[in-house]
Amino acid sequence: MEKDVEIDGTSFHYTDNGEGPRTIVLMHGWGCNSTTLASIERVALDEGYRVVNLDFPGFGKSTEPAEPWGIERYTAATEQLLREAGVERPVMLGHSFGGRVGILYASRNPVEKLILVDAAGVKPRRSLNYYRKVYTFKAFKWILRGLMGRAKAEEVLDKMRSSSGSGDYAAASPRMRQVLSRVVNEDLCHVMPSIKAPTLLIWGENDTATPLSDAKKMGSLIPGSGLVSFPGCGHYSFLDNPAQFAAVLRSFLNS
């Protein structure tokens, strides 16, 4: 069943299927939507769960936020949606960007279990060359604004970001580019020790977007967590090896 809830002027879309006594909340990655996690939803429904599958604001059938949100705003919106949907102490499953929301949500709300799939949340290490480029760009931005005015300068700068940025950045709208710039640099390591729920990390060993080293760091910070990694799989481990992923998921849900 498809549903929408209005939060901070944004239409937050989700699907709500199944009538089991326990609920699992599915949270997709950047540039994806609820349909990306359809195979995981089928497994959870087969195991007798109620499945709430989110389209984060700015993705799928949800509208973009009125201003650039960070992880705090996305998590607060998810908390409000789940309250209005009558969801208490769910299993939270987050892939990539959705893992960020899952980490922050589980650090301050009661959850039955937390499942992080190739999740983001560890700020990547940056080289000196990276910071040199960043500060050079910032200096250039102020010079352009002085020469061309703020509006025209932003048009030029946005074209530069699109040509030199990631594929995710190039594919995003101007508003979601601002969101991406905010969330990609948010480090959540400081809240990970506050997670008390049983936590499973599922990773592709060839993941280059959120490398296996991120999973190991999360595992060292989240008390009592466990890690399962799949050889030959990348950032979408649940699609690269669906049979093994489903077996691991079922085992954890029923443990």
C-alpha positions as CSV (number, residue, x, y, z in Angstrom):
1,M,0.0,0.0,0.0
2,E,1.4,3.4,-1.0
3,K,1.2,6.3,1.5
4,D,2.4,9.8,1.9
5,V,3.0,12.0,4.9
6,E,3.6,15.8,4.9
7,I,6.7,16.7,6.9
8,D,8.3,20.2,6.9
9,G,6.6,21.1,3.6
10,T,7.9,17.9,2.0
11,S,5.7,15.0,0.8
12,F,7.4,11.9,2.2
13,H,6.3,8.8,0.3
14,Y,6.5,5.2,1.5
15,T,5.0,1.8,1.0
16,D,3.5,-0.2,3.9
17,N,2.9,-3.9,3.2
18,G,2.4,-7.0,5.3
19,E,0.7,-7.5,8.6
20,G,3.2,-9.3,10.8
21,P,3.7,-8.6,14.5
22,R,7.2,-7.1,13.8
23,T,8.1,-4.3,11.5
24,I,11.2,-3.8,9.3
25,V,12.0,-0.4,7.9
26,L,13.9,-0.3,4.6
27,M,16.0,2.7,3.7
28,H,17.6,3.0,0.3
29,G,20.9,4.5,-0.9
30,W,21.7,7.8,-2.7
31,G,20.2,8.1,-6.2
32,C,17.9,5.1,-5.5
33,N,14.4,4.7,-4.2
34,S,12.2,2.1,-2.5
35,T,12.1,-0.2,-5.6
36,T,15.8,-0.7,-5.3
37,L,15.2,-2.8,-2.1
38,A,12.3,-4.8,-3.6
39,S,14.3,-8.1,-3.3
40,I,14.9,-7.4,0.4
41,E,11.2,-6.5,0.9
42,R,10.2,-9.9,-0.5
43,V,12.4,-11.8,1.9
44,A,11.1,-9.8,4.9
45,L,7.4,-10.4,3.8
46,D,8.1,-14.1,3.4
47,E,9.4,-14.1,7.0
48,G,6.2,-12.6,8.3
49,Y,7.2,-9.0,8.7
50,R,5.3,-5.8,8.2
51,V,7.6,-3.8,5.7
52,V,7.8,-0.1,5.6
53,N,9.9,0.9,2.6
54,L,10.9,4.6,2.3
55,D,11.4,7.0,-0.5
56,F,13.6,9.6,1.2
57,P,12.7,13.2,0.3
58,G,14.3,14.1,-3.0
59,F,14.1,10.5,-4.3
60,G,11.4,8.3,-5.8
61,K,7.9,9.6,-5.3
62,S,8.9,12.0,-2.4
63,T,9.3,15.7,-3.1
64,E,12.6,17.5,-2.5
65,P,13.1,19.1,0.9
66,A,12.5,22.9,0.9
67,E,16.1,23.5,1.9
68,P,19.3,21.4,1.9
69,W,18.8,18.8,4.6
70,G,21.6,17.0,6.5
71,I,21.4,13.6,8.2
72,E,19.8,15.1,11.3
73,R,16.8,16.4,9.3
74,Y,16.4,13.2,7.3
75,T,16.5,11.2,10.6
76,A,14.0,13.5,12.3
77,A,11.7,13.2,9.3
78,T,12.0,9.4,9.5
79,E,11.2,9.5,13.2
80,Q,8.1,11.5,12.5
81,L,6.9,9.3,9.7
82,L,7.3,6.2,11.8
83,R,5.4,7.7,14.7
84,E,2.5,8.6,12.4
85,A,2.6,5.1,10.9
86,G,2.4,3.6,14.4
87,V,5.8,1.9,14.1
88,E,7.5,1.1,17.4
89,R,10.9,-0.6,18.0
90,P,11.4,-1.7,14.4
91,V,14.2,-3.6,12.7
92,M,16.0,-0.9,10.7
93,L,17.8,-1.8,7.4
94,G,19.8,0.9,5.6
95,H,21.8,0.6,2.4
96,S,24.5,3.2,1.7
97,F,23.0,6.7,2.4
98,G,20.1,4.9,4.2
99,G,22.7,3.4,6.6
100,R,23.5,6.9,7.8
101,V,19.9,7.4,8.8
102,G,19.8,4.0,10.4
103,I,22.9,4.7,12.4
104,L,21.6,8.0,13.8
105,Y,18.1,6.6,14.4
106,A,19.3,3.6,16.3
107,S,21.7,5.6,18.4
108,R,18.7,7.5,20.0
109,N,15.6,5.3,19.5
110,P,14.7,1.8,20.7
111,V,15.1,-0.6,17.8
112,E,14.8,-4.4,17.7
113,K,17.8,-4.8,15.4
114,L,19.9,-2.8,13.0
115,I,21.2,-4.0,9.6
116,L,23.7,-1.9,7.7
117,V,24.3,-2.9,4.1
118,D,27.4,-1.3,2.5
119,A,26.5,1.6,4.6
120,A,27.9,5.2,4.7
121,G,28.7,7.0,7.9
122,V,32.5,7.0,8.2
123,K,33.9,10.2,6.8
124,P,36.5,9.2,4.1
125,R,40.1,10.1,4.6
126,R,41.1,13.0,2.5
127,S,44.6,13.7,0.9
128,L,46.4,17.0,1.1
129,N,45.7,17.4,-2.6
130,Y,42.0,17.1,-1.9
131,Y,42.1,20.0,0.6
132,R,44.2,22.1,-1.7
133,K,41.5,21.7,-4.4
134,V,38.8,22.5,-2.0
135,Y,40.3,25.8,-0.7
136,T,41.4,26.8,-4.2
137,F,37.8,26.4,-5.3
138,K,36.5,28.4,-2.3
139,A,38.8,31.2,-3.1
140,F,37.8,31.2,-6.8
141,K,34.1,31.3,-5.7
142,W,34.6,34.5,-3.8
143,I,36.5,36.1,-6.6
144,L,33.7,35.2,-9.1
145,R,31.0,36.6,-6.8
146,G,32.9,39.9,-6.7
147,L,33.3,40.0,-10.5
148,M,29.9,38.6,-11.6
149,G,27.5,38.8,-8.8
150,R,26.2,35.9,-6.6
151,A,23.5,34.5,-9.0
152,K,25.7,34.4,-12.1
153,A,28.7,33.1,-10.2
154,E,26.6,30.2,-8.8
155,E,25.6,29.2,-12.4
156,V,29.3,29.0,-13.4
157,L,30.3,27.2,-10.2
158,D,27.5,24.7,-10.5
159,K,28.7,23.8,-14.1
160,M,32.2,23.4,-12.8
161,R,31.0,21.1,-9.9
162,S,29.0,19.0,-12.4
163,S,31.9,18.4,-14.7
164,S,34.4,17.6,-12.0
165,G,32.2,15.9,-9.4
166,S,30.9,12.4,-9.0
167,G,28.2,10.7,-11.1
168,D,25.8,11.1,-8.2
169,Y,26.5,14.8,-8.0
170,A,26.2,15.3,-11.8
171,A,22.8,13.5,-11.8
172,A,21.3,15.4,-8.9
173,S,19.2,18.5,-9.1
174,P,20.7,21.8,-7.7
175,R,19.0,21.4,-4.4
176,M,20.0,17.7,-4.0
177,R,23.6,18.6,-4.9
178,Q,23.6,20.9,-1.9
179,V,22.2,18.0,0.2
180,L,24.9,15.6,-1.1
181,S,27.6,18.1,-0.3
182,R,26.4,18.2,3.3
183,V,25.8,14.6,4.0
184,V,28.9,13.1,2.4
185,N,31.1,14.9,4.9
186,E,29.0,14.0,8.0
187,D,30.9,11.5,10.2
188,L,28.7,9.4,12.5
189,C,31.4,7.5,14.3
190,H,30.7,9.5,17.5
191,V,27.2,8.1,17.8
192,M,28.0,4.5,17.0
193,P,28.9,3.5,20.5
194,S,25.4,4.6,21.6
195,I,23.7,1.9,19.5
196,K,22.5,-0.9,21.8
197,A,20.5,-3.0,19.4
198,P,22.0,-6.2,17.9
199,T,23.7,-5.0,14.7
200,L,24.7,-6.8,11.5
201,L,27.0,-5.3,8.9
202,I,26.7,-6.9,5.4
203,W,29.3,-5.8,2.9
204,G,30.7,-6.5,-0.5
205,E,34.4,-7.0,-0.3
206,N,35.0,-5.1,-3.6
207,D,32.9,-2.1,-2.5
208,T,34.7,1.1,-3.5
209,A,32.0,3.6,-2.5
210,T,32.0,2.5,1.2
211,P,35.0,0.2,1.5
212,L,35.3,-2.8,3.7
213,S,37.5,-0.8,6.0
214,D,34.5,1.4,6.9
215,A,32.6,-1.7,7.9
216,K,35.5,-2.8,10.2
217,K,35.6,0.6,11.8
218,M,31.9,0.5,12.4
219,G,32.2,-2.9,13.8
220,S,34.8,-1.7,16.3
221,L,32.6,1.1,17.5
222,I,29.1,-0.5,17.6
223,P,29.0,-2.8,20.7
224,G,28.4,-6.5,19.9
225,S,28.0,-6.0,16.2
226,G,28.9,-8.7,13.6
227,L,30.2,-8.4,10.0
228,V,29.5,-10.7,7.0
229,S,31.3,-9.9,3.8
230,F,30.8,-11.3,0.3
231,P,33.8,-11.9,-2.0
232,G,33.4,-10.6,-5.5
233,C,30.6,-8.2,-4.5
234,G,30.5,-4.4,-4.7
235,H,28.4,-1.6,-3.2
236,Y,25.2,-3.4,-4.0
237,S,26.0,-6.7,-2.3
238,F,22.3,-7.6,-2.0
239,L,22.0,-7.5,-5.8
240,D,25.4,-9.0,-6.6
241,N,24.7,-12.1,-4.5
242,P,21.0,-12.2,-3.7
243,A,20.8,-15.8,-2.6
244,Q,23.5,-15.6,0.0
245,F,22.3,-12.2,1.1
246,A,18.8,-13.6,1.6
247,A,20.1,-16.5,3.6
248,V,22.1,-14.2,5.9
249,L,19.2,-11.8,6.3
250,R,16.8,-14.6,7.2
251,S,19.2,-16.0,9.8
252,F,19.7,-12.7,11.5
253,L,15.9,-11.8,11.5
254,N,15.1,-15.1,13.1
255,S,18.0,-15.3,15.6
